[in-house]
Amino acid sequence: MSDRAKPVSDLRPVPAVGVVCMRNNQVLLVRRGTPPRRGDWSIPGGRIEPGEPARVAALRELGEETSVTAELAGLIDVVDAIFENQAGDLITRHYVLVDFAAHWISGEPVAGDDADDARFVPVGDLPDYGIWGETTRIIQAGIAMLQCQTAEQAPRQ
């Protein structure tokens, strides 16, 4: 039995990636330039190309949207982003988002590809950006993952 509540046409889920890229206590955000969620702040990411491994897609999308390079630290989670039409009676898009945590290596954010803006934002300022709740959860999980890895790598006394 399906959990699907809304009818769909020939819609197929689209695999995509997202990257929680941290530089010190700042997270890299982009303002979306295309639907869905045009104008919303989010983490960098986009579609996985045919034959492209998810990790490769994550770093490619990060570079295309922001000109930033990073090292992936691990998989945070897989999220379904399901969008409906304005009437709420038809699913119009379904993305399966594979979200990774990453350590910033180099580059200053410059909006590119389908981003209207890109910037590092202090973690404490995130509530000011009106980010989708699921993205906020992913960012928090990414921060926790990176902090845990940093603590494990710290010299013991």
C-alpha positions as CSV (number, residue, x, y, z in Angstrom):
1,M,0.0,0.0,0.0
2,S,1.3,3.4,-1.0
3,D,1.7,6.4,1.4
4,R,1.1,8.7,-1.6
5,A,-1.8,11.0,-0.9
6,K,-1.8,13.0,-4.2
7,P,-2.2,11.7,-7.7
8,V,0.8,12.0,-10.1
9,S,1.0,11.8,-13.8
10,D,4.1,10.3,-15.5
11,L,6.3,11.9,-12.8
12,R,9.5,10.1,-11.8
13,P,11.7,11.0,-8.8
14,V,14.8,13.0,-9.8
15,P,18.1,12.1,-8.0
16,A,19.8,15.2,-6.7
17,V,22.5,16.2,-4.2
18,G,23.0,18.9,-1.5
19,V,26.1,20.0,0.4
20,V,26.4,21.4,3.9
21,C,29.7,23.2,3.4
22,M,31.2,24.6,6.6
23,R,34.0,27.2,7.0
24,N,34.8,27.7,10.7
25,N,31.3,28.5,12.2
26,Q,29.7,29.5,8.9
27,V,27.6,27.5,6.5
28,L,27.5,28.1,2.8
29,L,24.1,29.1,1.5
30,V,22.7,29.9,-2.0
31,R,19.5,31.7,-3.0
32,R,17.7,29.6,-5.5
33,G,17.3,31.3,-8.9
34,T,15.0,28.7,-10.4
35,P,11.9,26.8,-9.4
36,P,11.1,25.1,-7.1
37,R,11.7,27.3,-4.2
38,R,13.0,30.2,-6.4
39,G,14.2,33.0,-4.1
40,D,14.6,30.7,-1.1
41,W,17.9,30.2,0.7
42,S,19.2,26.7,0.8
43,I,22.4,24.6,0.6
44,P,24.1,24.3,-2.7
45,G,23.2,21.3,-4.8
46,G,21.4,20.0,-7.9
47,R,20.6,17.1,-10.1
48,I,22.8,14.1,-10.5
49,E,23.8,13.5,-14.2
50,P,23.4,10.1,-15.7
51,G,26.4,7.9,-14.9
52,E,27.7,10.4,-12.3
53,P,28.4,9.1,-8.8
54,A,26.5,11.1,-6.1
55,R,29.7,12.3,-4.4
56,V,31.1,13.6,-7.7
57,A,27.8,15.4,-8.4
58,A,27.9,17.0,-5.0
59,L,31.3,18.5,-5.6
60,R,30.5,19.5,-9.2
61,E,27.2,21.3,-8.1
62,L,29.0,23.0,-5.2
63,G,31.6,24.4,-7.7
64,E,29.1,25.4,-10.3
65,E,26.8,27.2,-7.9
66,T,29.4,28.9,-5.7
67,S,32.9,28.5,-7.1
68,V,33.9,27.0,-3.7
69,T,35.9,23.8,-3.4
70,A,35.5,21.4,-0.4
71,E,36.2,18.0,0.8
72,L,33.3,15.7,1.5
73,A,33.2,14.4,5.1
74,G,30.2,12.0,4.8
75,L,26.6,11.3,4.0
76,I,24.2,13.2,6.2
77,D,20.8,11.8,5.0
78,V,18.5,11.2,2.1
79,V,15.5,13.5,1.9
80,D,12.4,13.4,-0.3
81,A,11.4,16.9,-1.5
82,I,7.9,16.5,-3.0
83,F,6.1,19.5,-4.5
84,E,2.4,20.0,-5.4
85,N,0.6,22.4,-7.7
86,Q,-1.0,25.5,-6.1
87,A,-4.4,23.7,-5.7
88,G,-2.6,21.0,-3.7
89,D,-4.2,18.2,-5.6
90,L,-1.3,17.0,-7.9
91,I,2.4,16.2,-7.2
92,T,4.4,18.3,-9.7
93,R,8.0,17.4,-8.7
94,H,9.7,14.8,-6.6
95,Y,13.4,15.1,-5.8
96,V,15.4,12.5,-3.9
97,L,18.1,14.6,-2.2
98,V,21.4,12.9,-1.2
99,D,22.9,15.4,1.3
100,F,26.6,15.5,2.3
101,A,28.6,17.4,4.9
102,A,31.8,19.0,3.6
103,H,34.8,21.0,4.9
104,W,35.6,24.2,2.9
105,I,39.0,24.1,1.2
106,S,39.1,27.2,-0.9
107,G,37.3,29.9,-2.8
108,E,35.0,32.8,-1.9
109,P,31.3,32.3,-2.8
110,V,30.2,33.6,-6.2
111,A,26.7,32.9,-7.4
112,G,26.7,30.8,-10.6
113,D,24.6,28.3,-12.5
114,D,21.1,28.5,-11.1
115,A,21.9,30.5,-7.9
116,D,21.1,34.2,-7.5
117,D,23.4,34.7,-4.5
118,A,25.9,32.7,-2.5
119,R,27.5,33.4,0.8
120,F,28.9,32.0,4.0
121,V,26.4,32.7,6.9
122,P,27.2,32.5,10.6
123,V,25.3,29.5,12.0
124,G,23.6,31.8,14.6
125,D,22.1,33.9,11.7
126,L,20.4,30.9,10.0
127,P,16.9,31.7,11.4
128,D,17.1,35.0,9.6
129,Y,17.1,33.2,6.2
130,G,13.7,31.5,6.3
131,I,15.2,28.1,5.3
132,W,12.9,25.1,4.7
133,G,12.6,23.1,7.9
134,E,14.0,20.0,6.4
135,T,17.0,21.9,5.1
136,T,17.5,23.3,8.6
137,R,17.5,19.8,10.0
138,I,20.1,18.7,7.4
139,I,22.3,21.7,8.2
140,Q,22.2,20.9,11.9
141,A,22.9,17.2,11.3
142,G,25.9,18.2,9.0
143,I,27.3,20.6,11.6
144,A,27.0,17.8,14.3
145,M,28.7,15.3,12.0
146,L,31.6,17.7,11.3
147,Q,32.0,18.7,14.9
148,C,32.1,15.0,15.9
149,Q,34.8,14.3,13.3
150,T,36.8,17.3,14.4
151,A,36.6,16.2,18.1
152,E,37.7,12.6,17.1
153,Q,40.7,14.0,15.2
154,A,41.8,16.3,18.1
155,P,45.0,15.2,19.9
156,R,44.2,13.6,23.3
157,Q,45.9,14.8,26.4
